[in-house]
Amino acid sequence: MFKWMQDRKALWLLTILIFIPIIVSTLNSFFAGPIGSLIFILATFVVLVSVLTLIVLIFVPLSKKMWRQSFIRFLILIFILPLIFIGVKSGDYIHLLIMYPHYLQTIAGYSNGQDVPVRIYWGDASVFVLDGFRGRTLIYDSKGTTAKLVGSVWEDSNGFKNYTRHLVGRFYLEETSSE
């Protein structure tokens, strides 16, 4: 076992900092709106406290002139920051992965051999009533016609603004806003 892995405090914080953003992002994808926002705020607090604790754990060995232990903890902090960002962005992908068998059945039921995009409603992500409507829709497009909309903001016939992004394969996520 590596010597730095014996540092249990840093490992515990490392585990928290890797898994909390992934779990919270996934829950936010499933429960978009007020519940997801509350979970996200609480998790942000936990992650910030963990990062600050890790920073304190970097400086404590410095006072005892334990340079190597402090340097290793600093490397852990540098290593973990990009992973936190990736964890925050992973929720929609994990949502799709978990629900993939159900979505395949839904797609098979709706398509009936036609090549029209299948739309699966993912919920309203608005937090407050004043936010208006912020719908999220999963789109399965076997022909790839949705690909031309990726990355652009466009207005539909009802006056809603839409933004489409590619998830994976033939799956796209469309975010609709009433603003």
Secondary structure, DSSP 8 states (H G I E B T S, - for coil): --GGGG-HHHHHHHHHHHHHHHHHHHHHHHTTTHHHHHHHHHHHHHHHHHHHHHHHHHHHHHHTT-HHHHHHHHHHHHHHHHHHHHHHHTHHHHHHHHHHHHHHHHHHHHHTT--S-EEEEEEE--SSGGG--EEEEEEE-SS-GGGGGBT-EEE-TTS-EEEEEEEETTEEEEEEE--
